[in-house]
Amino acid sequence: MRNCELCGLPILSKGIGRPRYKHDDCRKLEQLFSWSENLIIKIDFTAEKSKSVRSRLFYLSNLLNTKG
């Protein structure tokens, strides 16, 4: 049994095909990070919008502090 590279929980596999390294939701989260990084780089934010986005990102990071 293998553990997920993102969350560290065990991944159940059926024993056929290529082994999975991440849960489906963890894989989606990884894709979301990459997609978000690309969007943040592309968009020319004003100072006010930059502050708003930064605030939202800090809110999301604080969610991790309340888990487990």
N, C-alpha and C positions, 0 to 999 in steps of 0.2 A: 504494500500500500504506500502511496506517495502522498506527501503533504503539499498543499497549495502554496505557490511561491509568494502570493500576496497576503493571504490571511493566516496561513500556517495550519489550517484544519485539514484533516485527512480527506483525500479524494477517492471516492468509490469508483472502481473501474470494472468493466465487464470482461477485461482480459483480451479483447480483440482490438485491432487497429493500433494507431499511434497512442502512446500514453499521454494523458492529460496532465498539464502542469498547473492549471488554474481552474477554479470553479467557473461556471458560466457567468455568474454575476460578477465575479472578480475580474474576468476577462473583459466584460463590458465596462467595468470601472476603469481598467487600464486603458481601454480605447478612449473613454471619456476624458481622461487626463491628457492624452496625446492630442485629441481634438481640441480641447480647451486651450492648451498651450499654443497651438497653431492659430486659433482665433484671437487670443490676447496679443500675440505678436503682430497680426495683420491689422487690427483695429487701432485707429488713431484716437485715443480717448482724450476728452477734455479733463481738466483737473478734477472737476466735480464728479464726472462719470468714473474716473480712475479711483477716486476715494470710495465711491459706491461699490465698485467691483471688488476692491481690496477688502472692504467691510464684509461683503458676502463670502469671500474666500476665507477670511478669518473665522466667520461663523461656521463654515464647513469644517475647518481644521479643529475648532473647539468641540465639534461633535465627536471627534475621535477621542478627546480627553474624557468624555462622559461614558464611553464604551469600555466594558471589561475592566 
